[in-house]
């Protein structure tokens, strides 16, 4: 019985785990990626694209899995875990590197005095209970004075002296002080991280603004004033004009703004409505103008000009 055809079909169905190509595949086990540097087979690509892509995906997956099984294995409760190596391909960061946080007031003091930070444990040994208790929080050592059943009272204490209340108030005062210091550190870090000018630069800018204001306060607008040593040339503010080519929305918005401004100006010129309707002349201002004599002088000048015009015409 000839079983060569059956074996051939079986071998074609289950390919070997060894992927052999002209250019070996580049496997980066840290990122679980495989790069195929081989050129595309044009005939296979044109004849059956789906089969060609499946063949490439199969070879890359097989090469990646084979490289994973060659890595050192660590046993865990979830099963064997492969210890991935360091990545080969450098990838760019999505965001910039985080800026170092500015030191707090205590860190600056500790650095100046040479004090080294020692991290305290969260638990502390209690001699009375003979066990490890929390340093703070629930059943913490800082609440020991509030929970003990007997407390020594001073000799000249008040009648309403409550040791538990005093211990609780002191603990809350410490918590409030720590929160205030923490807020101060956060505010100091935000102010130092933001791009704010230094006091020297701010004072220099203030002097430049004062000098420029004094220059333009003279009759010649500072043209003939003697310049100081190191003084910068003053630059005027350039006028900015809108573009001639604007969209319909911006043009409509500008037109409506102009109409609303004209309407508001016309309303300001009008007085309160009278029985005859809206008056475009401010009657109160006109009466005040005439009562001071300015109106009579203006009327006299107008009459004299008319008389002179008529006399000149007769001639």
C-alpha positions as CSV (number, residue, x, y, z in Angstrom):
1,X,0.0,0.0,0.0
2,X,1.4,3.3,-1.1
3,X,0.9,6.0,1.6
4,X,3.3,8.6,0.1
5,X,0.5,10.8,-1.1
6,X,-1.1,10.7,2.4
7,X,2.2,11.6,4.1
8,X,2.8,14.4,1.5
9,X,-0.7,15.9,2.2
10,X,-0.2,15.6,5.9
11,X,3.2,17.3,5.7
12,X,1.8,20.1,3.6
13,X,-1.0,20.6,6.1
14,X,1.3,20.7,9.1
15,X,4.4,22.6,8.1
16,X,7.6,22.5,10.0
17,X,8.2,24.8,13.0
18,X,11.5,25.9,11.4
19,X,11.0,28.9,9.2
20,X,13.7,29.1,6.5
21,X,13.9,32.1,4.3
22,X,16.6,33.8,2.2
23,X,16.8,36.6,4.8
24,X,16.1,35.5,8.3
25,X,13.2,37.1,10.1
26,X,13.9,39.9,12.6
27,X,12.2,38.9,15.9
28,X,11.8,41.4,18.8
29,X,10.5,39.3,21.6
30,X,10.2,42.3,24.0
31,X,7.5,43.9,21.8
32,X,6.2,40.6,20.3
33,X,6.9,41.8,16.8
34,X,8.4,40.2,13.7
35,X,9.8,42.0,10.7
36,X,10.2,40.3,7.3
37,X,12.9,41.9,5.2
38,X,12.4,39.6,2.3
39,X,11.0,41.0,-1.0
40,X,7.4,40.2,-1.9
41,X,6.8,37.2,-4.2
42,X,5.0,38.9,-7.1
43,X,3.6,35.7,-8.6
44,X,2.1,34.5,-5.3
45,X,0.8,38.0,-4.6
46,X,-1.0,38.2,-7.9
47,X,-2.3,34.7,-8.0
48,X,-3.9,34.4,-4.6
49,X,-3.5,37.4,-2.3
50,X,-5.4,35.9,0.7
51,X,-3.2,32.7,0.7
52,X,0.0,34.8,0.4
53,X,-0.9,37.0,3.4
54,X,-1.9,33.9,5.5
55,X,1.5,32.3,4.6
56,X,3.4,35.4,5.7
57,X,1.4,35.7,9.0
58,X,2.0,32.0,9.7
59,X,5.7,32.2,9.2
60,X,6.0,35.3,11.4
61,X,3.9,33.8,14.2
62,X,5.8,30.6,14.1
63,X,9.1,32.4,14.3
64,X,7.9,34.5,17.3
65,X,6.5,31.5,19.2
66,X,9.8,29.5,18.6
67,X,11.8,32.5,20.0
68,X,9.5,32.7,23.1
69,X,10.0,29.0,23.9
70,X,13.8,29.5,23.8
71,X,13.6,32.2,26.6
72,X,14.0,31.3,30.3
73,X,10.8,30.2,31.9
74,X,9.6,31.3,35.4
75,X,7.0,29.2,37.2
76,X,4.0,30.9,38.7
77,X,0.4,30.1,40.0
78,X,-1.0,31.1,36.6
79,X,1.4,28.8,34.7
80,X,4.9,29.2,33.1
81,X,5.8,32.7,32.2
82,X,8.6,33.6,29.8
83,X,11.1,36.2,30.9
84,X,11.2,38.7,28.0
85,X,14.6,40.2,27.0
86,X,15.4,43.9,26.5
87,X,13.8,45.4,23.4
88,X,15.9,45.7,20.2
89,X,13.9,48.3,18.2
90,X,14.0,51.8,19.8
91,X,10.5,53.3,19.9
92,X,9.9,57.1,20.3
93,X,8.0,58.3,23.3
94,X,4.4,59.5,22.8
95,X,5.0,62.3,25.3
96,X,8.0,64.3,26.5
97,X,10.0,63.2,29.5
98,X,8.4,64.2,32.8
99,X,10.1,67.2,34.4
100,X,11.7,66.7,37.8
101,X,9.6,68.0,40.6
102,X,11.0,71.0,42.4
103,X,12.3,70.2,46.0
104,X,10.0,71.1,48.9
105,X,11.0,73.4,51.6
106,X,12.0,70.6,53.9
107,X,14.1,68.9,51.1
108,X,16.0,72.1,50.5
109,X,16.7,72.4,54.3
110,X,17.7,68.8,54.5
111,X,20.1,69.2,51.5
112,X,21.6,72.3,53.1
113,X,22.1,70.6,56.5
114,X,23.2,67.2,55.1
115,X,20.2,65.4,56.6
116,X,19.5,62.0,54.9
117,X,15.9,60.9,54.4
118,X,15.0,57.7,56.3
119,X,11.8,56.0,55.3
120,X,9.8,55.0,58.4
121,X,7.9,51.7,58.5
122,X,4.1,51.8,58.5
123,X,4.0,49.7,61.7
124,X,5.5,50.3,65.0
125,X,6.1,48.1,68.0
126,X,3.8,48.7,71.0
127,X,5.3,47.7,74.3
128,X,1.9,47.7,76.1
129,X,0.1,45.5,73.6
130,X,3.3,43.6,72.7
131,X,2.4,43.6,69.1
132,X,3.0,45.6,65.9
133,X,0.5,48.4,65.4
134,X,-0.1,51.0,62.7
135,X,1.9,54.2,63.1
136,X,-1.2,56.2,61.9
137,X,-4.7,55.5,60.5
138,X,-7.0,52.9,62.0
139,X,-5.9,51.7,65.4
140,X,-2.8,53.9,64.9
141,X,-0.2,54.7,67.5
142,X,-1.0,58.4,67.1
143,X,-4.5,57.7,68.6
144,X,-3.2,55.9,71.7
145,X,-3.9,58.8,74.0
146,X,-7.5,59.1,72.7
147,X,-8.2,55.4,73.3
148,X,-6.5,54.6,76.6
149,X,-8.9,54.0,79.5
150,X,-6.9,55.9,82.2
151,X,-5.1,59.2,81.9
152,X,-3.2,61.3,84.4
153,X,-4.8,64.6,85.0
154,X,-2.7,67.7,86.0
155,X,-3.0,69.0,89.5
156,X,-4.5,72.4,88.7
157,X,-6.7,71.3,85.8
158,X,-10.2,72.6,85.2
159,X,-13.3,70.8,86.1
160,X,-14.2,70.1,82.5
161,X,-10.7,68.9,81.6
162,X,-11.0,66.1,79.0
163,X,-7.7,64.4,78.1
164,X,-9.2,62.6,75.1
165,X,-10.6,65.8,73.6
166,X,-7.3,67.6,74.1
167,X,-5.4,64.7,72.4
168,X,-7.9,64.6,69.6
169,X,-7.6,68.4,69.0
170,X,-3.8,68.2,69.0
171,X,-3.9,65.4,66.4
172,X,-6.3,67.3,64.2
173,X,-4.1,70.4,64.5
174,X,-1.1,68.4,63.3
175,X,-3.1,67.1,60.4
176,X,-4.3,70.6,59.4
177,X,-0.7,71.8,59.7
178,X,0.6,69.0,57.4
179,X,-2.2,69.8,54.9
180,X,-1.3,73.5,54.9
181,X,2.4,72.7,54.3
182,X,1.4,70.3,51.5
183,X,-0.7,73.0,49.8
184,X,2.2,75.5,50.2
185,X,4.6,73.0,48.5
186,X,2.1,72.4,45.6
187,X,1.7,76.2,45.1
188,X,5.4,76.7,45.2
189,X,6.0,74.0,42.7
190,X,3.4,75.4,40.3
191,X,4.8,78.9,40.6
192,X,8.3,77.6,39.9
193,X,7.3,75.4,37.0
194,X,5.4,78.1,35.2
195,X,7.4,80.4,33.0
196,X,7.3,83.5,35.3
197,X,9.9,86.2,35.0
198,X,12.4,86.6,37.8
199,X,12.2,89.7,40.1
200,X,15.2,91.2,38.5
201,X,13.8,90.8,35.0
202,X,10.4,92.1,36.1
203,X,12.0,95.2,37.7
204,X,13.9,95.8,34.5
205,X,10.8,95.6,32.4
206,X,9.0,98.0,34.8
207,X,11.9,100.5,34.4
208,X,11.7,100.2,30.6
209,X,7.9,100.9,30.6
210,X,8.4,103.9,32.9
211,X,11.1,105.3,30.6
212,X,9.1,104.9,27.5
213,X,6.1,106.6,29.1
214,X,8.4,109.5,30.1
215,X,9.8,109.8,26.6
216,X,6.5,110.3,24.9
217,X,5.3,112.8,27.6
218,X,7.3,115.7,26.1
219,X,6.1,118.1,23.5
220,X,8.3,116.6,20.8
221,X,7.3,113.0,21.8
222,X,10.9,112.4,22.8
223,X,12.4,113.1,19.4
224,X,14.9,115.7,20.7
225,X,15.6,114.2,24.1
226,X,19.0,113.0,25.0
227,X,19.2,109.2,25.0
228,X,20.7,107.4,27.9
229,X,23.5,104.9,27.6
230,X,22.2,101.4,26.8
231,X,18.7,102.7,26.1
232,X,16.8,100.7,23.6
233,X,15.0,102.2,20.6
234,X,11.3,102.5,21.2
235,X,9.1,100.8,18.8
236,X,5.6,101.8,18.1
237,X,2.6,99.5,18.0
238,X,1.8,98.5,14.5
239,X,-1.8,98.7,13.4
240,X,-3.4,95.4,12.5
241,X,-5.9,95.2,9.7
242,X,-8.3,92.4,8.9
243,X,-7.7,90.4,5.8
244,X,-9.6,91.5,2.7
245,X,-10.6,87.9,1.9
246,X,-12.9,86.7,4.7
247,X,-15.5,84.0,4.9
248,X,-19.3,84.7,4.9
249,X,-19.6,84.0,8.6
250,X,-16.9,86.4,9.7
251,X,-18.2,89.1,7.3
252,X,-21.8,88.7,8.6
253,X,-20.5,88.8,12.2
254,X,-18.6,92.1,11.6
255,X,-21.6,93.7,9.8
256,X,-23.9,92.8,12.7
257,X,-21.4,94.2,15.2
258,X,-21.2,97.4,13.2
259,X,-25.0,97.8,13.1
260,X,-25.4,97.1,16.8
261,X,-22.8,99.7,17.6
262,X,-24.5,102.3,15.4
263,X,-27.8,101.5,17.0
264,X,-26.4,101.8,20.5
265,X,-24.8,105.2,19.6
266,X,-28.1,106.5,18.2
267,X,-29.9,105.4,21.3
268,X,-27.4,107.3,23.5
269,X,-28.0,110.5,21.5
270,X,-31.7,110.4,22.1
271,X,-33.4,111.6,25.2
272,X,-36.3,110.2,27.1
273,X,-39.5,109.9,25.0
274,X,-41.9,112.9,25.3
275,X,-45.5,113.3,24.2
276,X,-44.4,114.3,20.7
277,X,-42.3,111.2,20.3
278,X,-38.5,110.5,20.3
279,X,-36.4,113.6,20.1
280,X,-33.0,113.5,18.4
281,X,-31.9,116.7,20.2
282,X,-30.9,116.8,23.8
283,X,-33.2,119.6,25.0
284,X,-31.8,119.8,28.5
285,X,-28.3,120.3,27.1
286,X,-29.5,122.9,24.6
287,X,-31.3,124.9,27.3
288,X,-28.2,124.8,29.5
289,X,-26.1,125.9,26.6
290,X,-28.3,128.9,25.9
291,X,-28.7,129.9,29.6
292,X,-24.9,130.3,29.9
293,X,-24.9,132.9,27.0
294,X,-23.0,130.7,24.5
295,X,-26.1,130.1,22.5
296,X,-26.8,133.9,22.2
297,X,-23.2,134.5,21.0
298,X,-23.5,131.8,18.5
299,X,-26.8,133.1,17.2
300,X,-25.4,136.6,17.0
301,X,-22.5,135.4,14.9
302,X,-24.8,133.6,12.6
303,X,-26.9,136.7,12.1
304,X,-23.9,138.9,11.4
305,X,-22.6,136.5,8.8
306,X,-26.0,136.5,7.1
307,X,-26.1,140.3,7.1
308,X,-22.5,140.5,5.7
309,X,-23.4,138.0,3.0
310,X,-26.5,140.1,2.0
311,X,-24.6,143.4,1.9
312,X,-21.9,141.8,-0.3
313,X,-24.5,140.5,-2.6
314,X,-26.1,143.9,-3.1
315,X,-22.7,145.3,-4.0
